[in-house]
Structures are given as structure tokens and as C-alpha cells.
Amino acid sequence: MRPKLISLFILISLVLLTLFTWHSRKPPPELQEVHTVRVMESVRSPYFLPQYLALHLGFFKEQNLEVKIITTSPEAIRTALANRRTDVALCGLQKIIFNPDRPDKGGNTPQIFATLALRDGSLLLARKDTTGFSWQKLDNKTIIGNSQDDSSEIALESVLRQAGLPPYRRVTIYHNIPETLRISAFRAGSGNYLQLLEPEATIAESKGFGRVVASVGEAAGDMIVTAYAALPEYIEAQPETVQKFTNAIYKAQLWLKQHSSEEAATVVSPSFPNLDRQVLLKSIERYRALGIWAENPVIPREPYEKFQSAAKSAGEIVAPVPYENAVINVFARQAVETVTYSPEPEKAKRKTFLKMLTDLPYRKIHGC
């Protein structure tokens, strides 16, 4: 029995050694060519949560991408895109699609190839916690809003028109207050309501400056106000890179569906180093409850055309841009067809295989 047992252990050791040698000979992912993708975003907000998940969970790295994210103003993004100083823009459609740089500057109209959200992420705050809120209560009231050509502002105006409250006739909107001073102005007594994204809305609530009473995105319904865009020449020259980028975003969207808000907050906290974790968590929970994020990166026709119609009604559109010209869904659809996510499937497979091998001596000795 002893010689047979020794032989069996030697055989198992040789099998394991062969497996590990074979695995070590596989070309490691890091030796493959890595492509850098420069992304400019218009705001650092949980509104763009899937992007930060893809970054910190290593989904971009899995695709051999080094993604560099810079946060700047929409105006700077539009200029950088036209001047080829960024590859991808994550910005309101109003800035990058409907009012791109002038054709006489040699710029092409960008195309959008993926989306993170199907709804606007701005929230409406009242100075006090008002019960029974309805949009009709804004009649003859004032709102501290964003700039007049901001995509979230266009979504807000669309909601007001739906409620029978034409902006600037039945509701006054302040556009001239700088972004960094809006909360202070509201706290000082300006405006009856304040429009903010997360996490600023939760910060204002936590400090007792106001209470969130409505979601612009929930009231407006599905409307593509923000998406990933790139110049046609970049998409044509780097289709594999655009595909890999979209794959990573979709995998992050799949991850988000299978994990809690607490887990998401832990993962993306490095992107919000100066933000209180409870504020970040509450922001994520609020957006999740409102159904703000898209389940996949595909840009549907109806939400795109709905925003374009709202921009036209607001007088903030130079010329219509047909869906077929502005949207390229081939990368998003390919991602949906090919990318999957299952929590740690490989670890489970390896554990099962190793357990099977280590059980062999027991099975032999006991006649199993």
C-alpha cells in the first residue's frame, strides 16, 4: 500500500506542476499592447458611477486600456475635443452634439457611442421640507438653476412646460449665479428652489440648507442628456479601442446590478477622496432608487430624440442632428452580445478542480 500511495502522490504532484507550468507560460495580459484613452468629464459625480467602477475594479485594465480621466468645464471639453486634446468626452449632448465647434474651424460633429444614464441626474431642493410636493407649486416661484444652455437645465425646462408652467413667464430661473456660489446664495435667501446634482444635493441636506423634493430625471422620464462622445475620425481610426472601452463600461453596469450600494461606494471612494462616505453612499442609493443609470450602454432612439426636442423648445439648439448621424450603437450592441459578468467565477472553478485533485488519495485509500 505504501509504495502505491507514494506513487499516487508523485503523480498528483506532476499533474499540478504541469498545470501551473502551462499557466505560467500563457502570455500575461500586461505584456499585450496597452492603449491610453484620455477622457474628459464635465463633473465629478456619482451620476457617472459606472465609469468609476470600471476604473477601480480593473475593467479597463482587463481590456488593456489605461484610462486617464480629467474633470473640467463643458466648454473646455468641447474645445479639447475639437483640438484633439482628448479622445473621449463625457458631457451633456447640448455642448458636444447640438452646439459643437463651428465647422469653419475644421471640426467634425462628434458621435455618441455609449451611455451611462437614461435620465437626468439633477434634483430640486426646497428651503424647507414641504409635504405633498407637485410641480404646479412652482407657479410664480424662483429657481437657482444651471447655465441656460446646460443639459440638465434643458431637462428642467421640459418638465416645467409639461406641468403647464412656461419658464420665464410662470417660473423664474436664475442662470447667472456661479456654480460654486449656488448653495451659498440659496442659503442666504435667494430663490425658492435650487437645482443640484449629487453629491451636492445630499451635502446641502446634511447641512440643513434644504430638502430634496423632486427629481428632474424622474419627472422628465427617459431622456439622454449625457453620453460618451468622440470625433468620427477617432472612432474610425481606433475602433478596437472604442470597443474595449465600451466593453469595460458595460461590465461595470453588469457589476452594479449584482452588488449593493455599500459595495459600490467602497469601490469608487478613491474617486471622491474628500467626500464623506455616508454622503457618497446616500447619493448612490438615491440615484439607484430613481432608476437613473442605464442597464447597458446602448443609446435608444426615443430618449435621444426626446432631449433634442426639449433643447429645440428651449431655443438652445442650432440645428437638428438626426439620430442616425449622431449615434453609433455598434460598439454598445457588440458589448451587450459578448460581455458577461459573474462574481468571481474563475476562483470557484479553480477551487473545485483543486479539491477534486486533493480528494484523489482519499478516494483511492477508501475504495471510492
C-alpha positions as CSV (number, residue, x, y, z in Angstrom):
1,M,0.0,0.0,0.0
2,R,2.8,2.5,0.9
3,P,4.6,2.3,-2.5
4,K,1.3,2.8,-4.3
5,L,0.4,5.7,-2.1
6,I,3.7,7.3,-2.8
7,S,3.4,6.8,-6.5
8,L,-0.1,8.4,-6.4
9,F,1.2,11.5,-4.6
10,I,4.1,11.7,-7.1
11,L,1.5,11.5,-10.0
12,I,-0.6,14.2,-8.5
13,S,2.4,16.4,-7.9
14,L,3.4,16.0,-11.5
15,V,-0.1,16.9,-12.7
16,L,-0.2,20.0,-10.6
17,L,3.3,21.0,-11.7
18,T,2.3,20.6,-15.3
19,L,-0.8,22.7,-14.9
20,F,1.0,25.5,-13.1
21,T,3.8,25.5,-15.7
22,W,1.4,25.7,-18.5
23,H,-0.5,28.5,-16.8
24,S,2.8,30.4,-16.2
25,R,3.7,30.1,-19.9
26,K,0.5,31.8,-21.0
27,P,1.4,35.4,-22.1
28,P,0.4,37.7,-19.3
29,P,-2.2,40.4,-20.1
30,E,0.3,43.1,-19.1
31,L,2.6,42.1,-21.9
32,Q,0.0,42.9,-24.5
33,E,-0.1,46.4,-26.0
34,V,-1.8,48.9,-23.7
35,H,-3.7,51.8,-25.3
36,T,-4.2,55.1,-23.4
37,V,-7.7,56.7,-23.6
38,R,-8.0,60.3,-22.5
39,V,-11.4,61.1,-21.1
40,M,-12.7,64.5,-20.1
41,E,-15.8,64.6,-17.9
42,S,-18.0,67.6,-17.1
43,V,-18.4,66.9,-13.4
44,R,-17.2,64.5,-10.7
45,S,-20.4,63.0,-9.5
46,P,-21.9,59.6,-8.6
47,Y,-24.1,60.3,-11.7
48,F,-21.1,58.8,-13.6
49,L,-20.8,55.9,-11.2
50,P,-20.2,53.0,-13.8
51,Q,-17.2,54.9,-15.1
52,Y,-15.5,54.9,-11.7
53,L,-16.5,51.3,-11.1
54,A,-14.8,50.3,-14.4
55,L,-11.7,52.2,-13.4
56,H,-11.3,50.9,-9.8
57,L,-12.5,47.3,-10.5
58,G,-9.8,47.0,-13.2
59,F,-12.3,46.5,-16.0
60,F,-10.4,49.0,-18.2
61,K,-7.1,47.2,-17.4
62,E,-8.7,43.9,-18.4
63,Q,-9.2,45.4,-21.8
64,N,-5.6,46.6,-21.9
65,L,-6.6,50.2,-21.6
66,E,-5.1,52.9,-19.5
67,V,-7.9,55.4,-18.9
68,K,-7.0,58.9,-17.8
69,I,-9.9,61.0,-16.5
70,I,-9.9,64.8,-16.2
71,T,-12.8,66.8,-14.8
72,T,-13.3,70.2,-16.4
73,S,-16.0,72.5,-17.7
74,P,-18.2,71.6,-20.7
75,E,-16.8,74.5,-22.7
76,A,-13.3,73.2,-22.1
77,I,-14.3,69.7,-23.1
78,R,-15.8,70.9,-26.3
79,T,-12.6,72.8,-27.2
80,A,-10.3,70.0,-26.2
81,L,-12.3,67.5,-28.3
82,A,-12.2,69.8,-31.4
83,N,-8.4,70.3,-30.8
84,R,-7.7,66.6,-30.3
85,R,-6.5,67.1,-26.8
86,T,-8.9,64.5,-25.5
87,D,-10.1,61.2,-27.1
88,V,-13.5,60.8,-25.4
89,A,-15.9,63.4,-23.9
90,L,-18.4,62.6,-21.2
91,C,-20.6,65.7,-21.3
92,G,-24.1,67.0,-21.9
93,L,-25.3,66.5,-25.5
94,Q,-26.2,70.2,-25.7
95,K,-22.5,71.1,-25.6
96,I,-21.0,68.4,-27.8
97,I,-23.6,67.4,-30.3
98,F,-26.1,70.2,-30.8
99,N,-23.6,73.0,-30.5
100,P,-20.1,71.6,-31.4
101,D,-17.3,73.8,-32.5
102,R,-18.0,75.7,-35.8
103,P,-17.4,73.8,-39.0
104,D,-15.2,76.6,-40.2
105,K,-12.7,75.6,-37.5
106,G,-12.3,72.3,-39.2
107,G,-14.2,70.4,-36.5
108,N,-16.5,67.5,-37.2
109,T,-19.7,66.9,-35.3
110,P,-18.8,64.2,-32.6
111,Q,-20.8,61.0,-32.4
112,I,-22.0,59.4,-29.2
113,F,-21.2,55.7,-28.8
114,A,-22.2,54.7,-25.2
115,T,-24.3,56.0,-22.3
116,L,-24.2,55.6,-18.6
117,A,-27.6,57.1,-17.7
118,L,-31.0,57.1,-19.2
119,R,-32.2,60.0,-17.1
120,D,-31.1,63.4,-16.0
121,G,-29.4,63.4,-12.5
122,S,-30.4,66.8,-11.2
123,L,-32.6,67.2,-8.1
124,L,-34.8,70.0,-6.9
125,L,-34.3,71.3,-3.3
126,A,-36.7,73.4,-1.3
127,R,-35.6,75.5,1.6
128,K,-37.9,73.6,3.9
129,D,-39.3,70.1,3.9
130,T,-42.6,70.5,2.0
131,T,-45.1,67.7,2.1
132,G,-47.3,66.9,-0.9
133,F,-44.9,68.4,-3.5
134,S,-46.2,69.0,-7.0
135,W,-44.6,70.8,-9.9
136,Q,-47.6,73.1,-10.1
137,K,-46.4,74.6,-6.7
138,L,-43.6,76.3,-8.7
139,D,-46.0,78.7,-10.2
140,N,-44.6,82.2,-9.7
141,K,-41.6,80.9,-7.9
142,T,-37.9,81.2,-8.5
143,I,-35.3,78.5,-9.1
144,I,-31.5,78.8,-8.9
145,G,-30.5,76.7,-11.9
146,N,-27.5,75.9,-14.0
147,S,-26.4,77.8,-17.1
148,Q,-29.1,78.4,-19.6
149,D,-27.6,76.0,-22.2
150,D,-26.8,73.2,-19.7
151,S,-28.4,69.9,-20.5
152,S,-29.9,69.4,-17.0
153,E,-31.4,72.9,-17.3
154,I,-33.0,71.9,-20.6
155,A,-34.5,68.9,-18.9
156,L,-35.8,71.1,-16.1
157,E,-37.5,73.5,-18.5
158,S,-39.0,70.5,-20.3
159,V,-40.6,69.3,-17.0
160,L,-41.9,72.8,-16.3
161,R,-43.5,73.0,-19.7
162,Q,-45.2,69.6,-19.2
163,A,-46.6,71.0,-15.9
164,G,-48.1,74.0,-17.8
165,L,-45.5,76.4,-16.4
166,P,-43.6,78.1,-19.2
167,P,-40.2,79.1,-18.0
168,Y,-39.5,82.9,-17.7
169,R,-43.3,83.6,-17.7
170,R,-44.7,81.5,-14.9
171,V,-41.3,80.4,-13.3
172,T,-38.2,82.5,-12.9
173,I,-34.8,80.7,-13.3
174,Y,-31.6,82.3,-12.2
175,H,-28.8,81.4,-14.5
176,N,-26.2,84.0,-13.6
177,I,-25.1,82.6,-10.2
178,P,-21.7,80.8,-10.5
179,E,-21.8,77.1,-9.7
180,T,-19.5,77.4,-6.6
181,L,-21.9,80.0,-5.1
182,R,-25.3,78.5,-5.7
183,I,-25.7,76.7,-2.4
184,S,-24.5,79.8,-0.5
185,A,-26.9,82.0,-2.5
186,F,-29.8,79.7,-1.7
187,R,-28.8,79.5,2.0
188,A,-28.7,83.3,2.0
189,G,-32.3,83.5,0.8
190,S,-32.1,83.7,-3.0
191,G,-34.6,81.5,-4.9
192,N,-37.4,79.3,-3.6
193,Y,-35.8,76.2,-5.1
194,L,-32.3,75.0,-6.0
195,Q,-31.3,72.6,-8.7
196,L,-28.3,70.4,-7.9
197,L,-26.6,67.1,-8.9
198,E,-25.3,64.6,-6.4
199,P,-23.4,64.7,-4.2
200,E,-24.0,68.4,-3.7
201,A,-27.8,67.8,-3.1
202,T,-27.0,65.4,-0.2
203,I,-24.3,67.7,1.2
204,A,-26.9,70.6,1.2
205,E,-29.4,68.3,3.0
206,S,-26.8,67.1,5.6
207,K,-26.0,70.7,6.5
208,G,-29.7,71.7,6.8
209,F,-29.6,74.1,3.8
210,G,-32.6,72.5,2.1
211,R,-34.5,69.3,1.3
212,V,-34.8,67.3,-1.9
213,V,-38.4,67.4,-3.0
214,A,-38.2,66.2,-6.6
215,S,-36.1,64.5,-9.3
216,V,-35.9,66.2,-12.7
217,G,-34.9,62.9,-14.3
218,E,-37.9,61.1,-12.7
219,A,-40.3,63.8,-13.9
220,A,-38.8,64.1,-17.4
221,G,-38.6,60.3,-17.9
222,D,-36.0,58.6,-20.1
223,M,-34.0,61.2,-21.8
224,I,-30.4,61.0,-23.0
225,V,-28.8,64.2,-21.7
226,T,-25.3,63.0,-21.2
227,A,-23.2,60.3,-23.1
228,Y,-19.8,59.3,-24.3
229,A,-18.8,61.1,-27.5
230,A,-15.8,61.0,-29.8
231,L,-14.9,62.5,-33.1
232,P,-15.7,60.3,-36.2
233,E,-12.0,60.3,-37.2
234,Y,-11.0,58.8,-33.8
235,I,-13.8,56.2,-33.9
236,E,-12.7,55.2,-37.4
237,A,-9.0,55.1,-36.5
238,Q,-9.4,53.3,-33.2
239,P,-12.5,51.0,-33.4
240,E,-10.9,48.3,-31.2
241,T,-10.1,50.8,-28.5
242,V,-13.6,52.2,-28.6
243,Q,-15.0,48.7,-28.4
244,K,-12.8,47.8,-25.4
245,F,-13.7,51.0,-23.6
246,T,-17.4,50.2,-24.2
247,N,-16.9,46.6,-23.0
248,A,-15.5,47.9,-19.7
249,I,-18.4,50.3,-19.2
250,Y,-20.9,47.6,-19.8
251,K,-19.2,45.2,-17.4
252,A,-19.4,47.9,-14.8
253,Q,-23.1,48.2,-15.5
254,L,-23.5,44.5,-15.0
255,W,-21.4,44.6,-11.8
256,L,-23.7,47.4,-10.4
257,K,-26.8,45.2,-10.9
258,Q,-25.3,42.4,-8.8
259,H,-23.8,44.4,-6.0
260,S,-25.1,46.7,-3.2
261,S,-24.8,50.5,-3.0
262,E,-22.4,49.9,0.0
263,E,-20.1,47.8,-2.1
264,A,-20.2,50.4,-4.9
265,A,-19.4,53.2,-2.5
266,T,-16.4,51.3,-1.2
267,V,-15.1,50.7,-4.7
268,V,-15.4,54.2,-6.0
269,S,-14.3,56.1,-2.9
270,P,-10.8,56.8,-4.3
271,S,-12.5,59.0,-6.9
272,F,-14.1,61.0,-4.1
273,P,-11.3,61.4,-1.6
274,N,-12.7,64.5,0.1
275,L,-16.3,63.3,0.3
276,D,-17.8,61.8,3.4
277,R,-18.5,58.2,2.8
278,Q,-22.1,58.4,4.1
279,V,-22.8,61.3,1.7
280,L,-21.4,59.2,-1.2
281,L,-23.5,56.2,-0.1
282,K,-26.7,58.2,0.2
283,S,-26.1,59.7,-3.2
284,I,-25.6,56.3,-4.8
285,E,-28.7,54.9,-3.1
286,R,-30.8,57.9,-4.3
287,Y,-29.7,57.5,-7.9
288,R,-30.3,53.8,-7.7
289,A,-33.8,54.3,-6.3
290,L,-34.6,56.8,-9.1
291,G,-33.5,54.5,-11.8
292,I,-31.1,57.0,-13.2
293,W,-28.4,54.6,-14.6
294,A,-28.8,52.7,-17.8
295,E,-28.6,48.9,-17.8
296,N,-26.4,48.8,-20.8
297,P,-24.5,51.4,-23.0
298,V,-26.9,51.3,-26.0
299,I,-28.4,54.7,-26.8
300,P,-32.1,54.3,-27.7
301,R,-33.7,56.5,-30.3
302,E,-36.7,57.8,-28.4
303,P,-34.7,59.2,-25.3
304,Y,-32.3,60.8,-27.7
305,E,-35.0,62.5,-29.8
306,K,-36.9,63.5,-26.6
307,F,-33.9,65.5,-25.4
308,Q,-33.4,67.0,-28.9
309,S,-37.0,68.2,-28.9
310,A,-36.6,69.7,-25.4
311,A,-33.4,71.5,-26.5
312,K,-35.3,72.9,-29.5
313,S,-38.2,74.1,-27.3
314,A,-35.7,75.8,-25.0
315,G,-34.2,77.6,-28.0
316,E,-30.8,76.1,-27.3
317,I,-30.2,74.2,-30.5
318,V,-28.5,75.4,-33.6
319,A,-29.8,72.7,-35.9
320,P,-31.4,69.3,-35.5
321,V,-28.9,66.4,-35.6
322,P,-30.6,63.2,-36.8
323,Y,-30.3,60.1,-34.6
324,E,-28.6,58.3,-37.5
325,N,-25.9,61.0,-37.7
326,A,-25.2,61.4,-34.0
327,V,-25.5,57.9,-32.6
328,I,-23.3,54.9,-33.3
329,N,-24.5,51.9,-31.4
330,V,-22.4,49.2,-33.0
331,F,-19.9,49.1,-30.1
332,A,-22.6,49.1,-27.4
333,R,-24.5,46.3,-29.1
334,Q,-21.3,44.3,-29.5
335,A,-20.6,44.7,-25.8
336,V,-24.1,43.5,-24.8
337,E,-23.7,40.4,-27.0
338,T,-20.2,39.4,-25.9
339,V,-19.5,40.7,-22.4
340,T,-20.6,38.8,-19.3
341,Y,-20.1,39.2,-15.6
342,S,-20.3,36.6,-12.8
343,P,-18.9,37.3,-9.4
344,E,-15.5,35.5,-9.2
345,P,-16.4,32.5,-11.4
346,E,-12.7,31.6,-12.1
347,K,-11.9,31.3,-8.4
348,A,-14.8,29.0,-7.9
349,K,-13.7,26.8,-10.8
350,R,-10.1,26.6,-9.6
351,K,-11.2,25.7,-6.1
352,T,-13.5,22.9,-7.4
353,F,-10.7,21.5,-9.6
354,L,-8.1,21.6,-6.8
355,K,-10.5,20.0,-4.3
356,M,-11.1,17.2,-6.8
357,L,-7.4,16.5,-7.1
358,T,-6.7,16.6,-3.4
359,D,-9.6,14.2,-2.8
360,L,-8.0,11.5,-5.1
361,P,-5.8,9.9,-2.3
362,Y,-8.8,9.7,0.0
363,R,-10.9,8.1,-2.8
364,K,-8.2,5.5,-3.6
365,I,-7.5,4.6,0.0
366,H,-11.1,4.2,0.9
367,G,-12.0,2.4,-2.3
368,C,-14.3,5.2,-3.6
